[in-house]
Amino acid sequence: MGIFILFIFFVLPLATILLSIVLQKLLRSPILVGITFFAIYLIVSFVAFSNNLAEALIATIIYTIIAIITAYITRLICRCWRLICNFGNQNNTNDTTNNSVTTSTIAENLIEGDTTDNTIQTIENNSNNNCYSRRFYRRR
């Protein structure tokens, strides 16, 4: 009986959380994630717990709520990460466009032999792109 309680209160919620993160990344819809988990747990509750159906339905609803909440949290984290990456990319593209004019002047200054701290800072600004966004690699 102790293993069954551990399974109900630890293994199933943990598996629900992990699989809802994966399904959210694949389906990109928290409602679809919740519907999927509700359908799976509904089938499992009818097959495995036919003598305690009311308790199994309550557990199914609780696990579905856990899956939906986890999917919304995952969606929020992904959106925040995308905003942070886009903000970093916008800053870098602005720096690059502003520095593209100075890059030609850097080349002219280097040809003339004039090296200043501004040229080193401009080169460092152009090479600092720490936020890698997957949107450049996807085609839709």
Secondary structure, 3 states (H helix, E strand, C coil): CHHHHHHHHHHHHHHHHHHHHHHHHHHCCHHHHHHHHHHHHHHHHHHHCCCCHHHHHHHHHHHHHHHHHHHHHHHHHHHHHHHHHHHHHHHHHHHHHHHHHHHHHHHHHHHHCCCCHHHHHHHHHHHCCCCCCHHHCCCC
